[in-house]
Amino acid sequence: LSNSESSFELELTVNKDQTEPYDLGNAYGHFALCVDDLEKEHQKLTELGYDPRDIIEFNREGSLLAKFFFVTDPDGYSIEVLQKYGRYQ
């Protein structure tokens, strides 16, 4: 969900073939933000002791769709950090 007044976007996801109700704690309802230099942010969070997960490259049909990692906040919620690229700005 987005509009022409800002670059803010809210993405709603549907997990195909899922028959049970969503679990609010499974990270499908998470906050995400875009950064200019993903590797630099990953290194910074590592140095601060936040233990970010590995950087993932998500490809579709041989093309890069997104590059990202997750880090967990003190309450246990997953935060996605995306490289500014393509539709993720």
C-alpha positions in Angstrom: 0.0 0.0 0.0 1.4 3.3 -1.0 0.5 6.7 -2.5 2.1 9.5 -4.5 2.4 11.8 -1.5 5.4 9.9 0.2 7.8 7.1 -0.4 6.3 5.1 2.6 5.0 1.7 1.6 3.2 -0.9 3.6 3.4 -4.4 2.1 0.8 -7.0 3.0 1.8 -10.6 2.5 -0.1 -13.8 1.9 1.5 -17.1 2.5 0.2 -19.5 -0.2 -1.0 -22.8 1.0 -1.1 -21.8 4.7 -4.2 -23.2 6.3 -3.7 -22.3 9.9 -4.2 -18.7 11.2 -1.2 -16.3 11.2 0.9 -16.3 14.3 1.6 -12.7 15.1 5.1 -13.7 16.3 6.3 -15.4 13.2 7.8 -12.2 11.6 5.4 -12.0 8.7 4.0 -8.8 10.3 7.3 -7.0 10.6 8.8 -3.5 10.2 11.3 -3.0 7.3 13.5 -0.1 6.3 15.7 0.6 3.4 19.4 1.8 3.7 21.9 3.0 1.2 24.7 0.6 2.2 23.4 -2.8 3.5 26.8 -4.2 4.2 27.9 -1.2 6.3 24.7 -1.3 8.3 25.1 -5.1 8.9 28.7 -4.5 10.1 27.6 -1.6 12.3 24.9 -3.7 14.0 27.3 -6.6 14.4 29.9 -4.3 16.1 27.2 -3.0 18.4 26.4 -6.6 19.5 22.9 -6.8 18.0 23.8 -10.1 16.1 22.0 -9.5 12.8 21.3 -12.5 10.7 23.2 -13.2 7.5 22.6 -11.0 4.4 20.3 -12.7 1.9 20.0 -12.1 -1.8 16.5 -12.9 -3.1 16.5 -13.7 -6.8 13.6 -14.3 -9.1 14.2 -15.8 -12.6 17.9 -15.0 -12.4 17.5 -11.4 -11.4 18.1 -9.7 -8.0 14.8 -8.8 -6.5 16.0 -7.8 -3.0 19.0 -7.9 -0.7 18.3 -7.9 3.0 18.9 -9.1 6.5 16.9 -9.3 9.7 17.8 -8.2 13.2 15.8 -8.8 16.4 14.8 -5.9 18.7 15.0 -6.3 22.5 11.3 -7.4 22.6 12.0 -10.2 20.1 10.4 -8.6 17.0 12.1 -9.0 13.7 13.2 -5.9 11.8 14.1 -6.2 8.1 16.9 -4.1 6.7 16.8 -3.8 2.9 19.3 -2.5 0.4 17.8 0.4 -1.5 17.3 -1.2 -4.9 14.6 -1.5 -7.5 11.2 -1.0 -5.9 12.6 -0.8 -2.4 13.5 2.8 -1.9 
